[in-house]
Amino acid sequence: MNRIFLACLVLLSGMACTVPSLDELHPCDINDLMGDSVDAFLGDRPTCRALKVSIDYSGFLPGCVLVSARDEASGKASTAEIAGKGDRSGGSLVASVFAPSSWGDSVQVEARAFEQNCEATPVMTRSILVSPKTGKTETVTLSLQATDADGDGYVSVLTGGTDCNDNNASIHPAATELCNDVDDNCNGQSDTVELRLGQSCTEGEGCEGVRACGGNGEVLCDMPLAVYAYPDVDQDRHGDRKAAPVAFCTGIPQGYVTGPADDCNDNNASIRPGATELCNGVDDNCNDQIDETFPDLGTACTAAAQCAGVYVCDASGIATTCQPTMFPNNWYLDGDGDGFGVGTAVSSCVPPGTDYATTGGDCNDGNPFTYPGAPELCDALDNNCDGNVEGPEVCPSGGASWAARSVGASDQEWRSIFTGLPGDVTVSGNQGGTAILTPSSSTFQTNATNCGDSNRGWNAVWADMANQGRLYLGSSGGSLTFLDRPQNACTETHAMGRWVEGLVGIRHEGVLEIHGVTSTSGTSGNGLTFIWTGSVGSSALRFGTTPVSALYDVHGRTRSALFAVGGFDIGSSRGRIYRFNQNTRDWQTEAAHDYIPGLGRLRGVWVVNNRTAFAVGEFMGTQNTVLQWDGSTWSRMPFPNTNNETLTSVVAFGAKSVYVTAYNGRIYRYDGTQWQIIFENTNLRFNDIAGTSPADLWVAGSNGQILHWPQ
């Protein structure tokens, strides 16, 4: 009453007074009728007289449900069409009905279910009379039952629907009527009436007949006198298998055949069943396969120039050919492995061998430090192939030369020298002497202690740069010893009583093997070979079983190219070469002494790679001894005979980059064209040579002399 009183006070100020409705005076909560779960709303606007209508249906899924609410007093109504939800077994819908204030106290709520849409006859109807109350939401439920046993969307006639056979989903009012003595579309007509069976018909070229059922339920014109033929456009006597037959009653014209209708391309007479299958990407014989007589088609192959390829049809169409899938490169023989080759290019997709490169133009294919664009070294050679020897800016101030230094006592005889990287050099010699030069120092250190065998001295040294430069030493007294630089002390592991002349370390499958040779074996003039693991114990030393001559050097980079040289064993006055057999782990004789006349005793050997090695030795007869190995055969190299002398050692970087020392103070170099003397002082005595490049060479000699190029 307070609201009415306040509202009417407005009249006193000359304004109209509006009396609020009961809905405004009695607000109510209708949130549960406005949510997402409601499928339809009936009524003009929400009021406080509302109904929640739940429509449940079972046994079928209606295509449409028509929901209506009608005022019994005025006859006014509100309706909504809702699509069915759920599955063939049933479902439910929810509708909210808002009764306007102008409606009376009785509202008729009704739900009608339809099979497909709300335009047809309903299969089931349910209604209820309710009295909406102001401020209270009424909830009513309408349940609809029908049967759609076959799930075709049509309800059984027995439960108010139109499906005349509810056990067959292909029979319903919307089905196509077939010629099968079944009422497929449920219209009550027989096939004879609906499909006009038995009535006259005309098809093809003037052929008359009667309408009859075909084999697949279709209706055809049954013409007993007709002959059916198929188009044969290409006139190969095979009809088009994609075309329908045509009936003829007065003869078959040209361009048609009675069969067979099996032509897969009626526009090409070469394509038909029985035709030869060609290699052309076409089904020539109409068996629904393409090029089936060429099983290698599309498989991998090797084309010309060793290029990967795939088999394709050749131009004739009766065979395949290997078509490359990649293009070949030009390969040049690269004997020194510097990435630049020489000679005539070989066109191939794969390298012709391990010693080929894709770039040519090498001006010296026997020196890995010489190729186009190479950095110039101080070696008196043209490294970058520009036709000029290095300038003065490359060499030390004052010009390059052999620099001599005295290391140790004046009577120190340095017999073996090793360098694994520039600036790191080790020498060994008589009186138990060892000397080490490190990259951080400019002088050799000779203060190692506990390195015995001072009476005879160390003939061989090899340093393991992968293990902090550990030195492995062999003496003329038969001692095998290692020296760790950080401790600066020697550890003797074996005392063999044999003159150790050469050592070289090789890692095989990650394990270090030190291969060594001796020049004597007890009282015998023959030598021995051995493999030393570098440690102590009897199992750390294994001798070879093959009898060998007295040996003076051993060298190699892998087991596959490992050589030992010597000679002048009992009953022989010629040099000998032995090669390690990696299968038997023993040594076998190379036949060089059999076919090379005047072969003197060999003093030094150097292996460049698996196809290049050199050996040098003593003058014999009228010739100096210098041998080259080409990967399979040893042969004598021409060498100046003006100085009949003993060649003591050799180091090589390629087939055309070789350095040899002579005992009487000479150093020779071979550049691929000729030998020349690059140092000579006959007052000196040279025993060994080593180097990391033609610009870093070291020579060990007597009277404490060590030479280095350049100074």
ABEGO torsion letter per residue (X at the ends): XAAAAAAAAAAAAGBBBBBBBAAAABBBBAAAAABAABABBBEABBBABBBBBBBBBBGBBBABBBBBBBBAAAGBBBBBBBBBBEBAAEEBBBBBBBBBAABBABBBBBBBBBAABAABBBABBBBBBBBBBBGBBBBBBBBBBBBBAAGAGBBBAAAGBABABAABAABBAABBBBBAGBBAAGAGBBAAAAAGBGBBBBBEBGBBBBBBBBAAGBBBBBBAABBBBBBBAAGAGBBBAABBBBBBAAEBBBGBBAOBBABABAABAABBBGBBBBBAGBBAAGAGBBGAABAABGBBBBBBGGBBBBBBBBAAGABBBBBBABBBBBBBBBAAGAGBBBEBBBBBABBABAABBABBGBABAABAABBBGBBBBBAGBBAAGAGBBBBAAABBBGEBBBBBBBBEBAABBBABBBBABBGBBBBBBBGGBBBBBBAABABBBAABBGBBGAAAEBABBBBBAABGGBBBBBBAAGBBBBBBAAAGBBBBABBAGBBBABBBBBBBGGBBBBBBBBABBEABABBBBBBBAGBBEAAABBBBABBBBBBABBBEABAABBBBBEEGBBGBABBBBBBBBAAAGBBBBBAAAAABBGBBBBABBBBABAABBBBBBBBBEABBBBBBBAGABBBBBBBBAABBBBBABBBBABAABBBBBBAAGBBBBBAGABBBBABBBAABBBABBBBABAABBBBBBBGGBBBBOBX
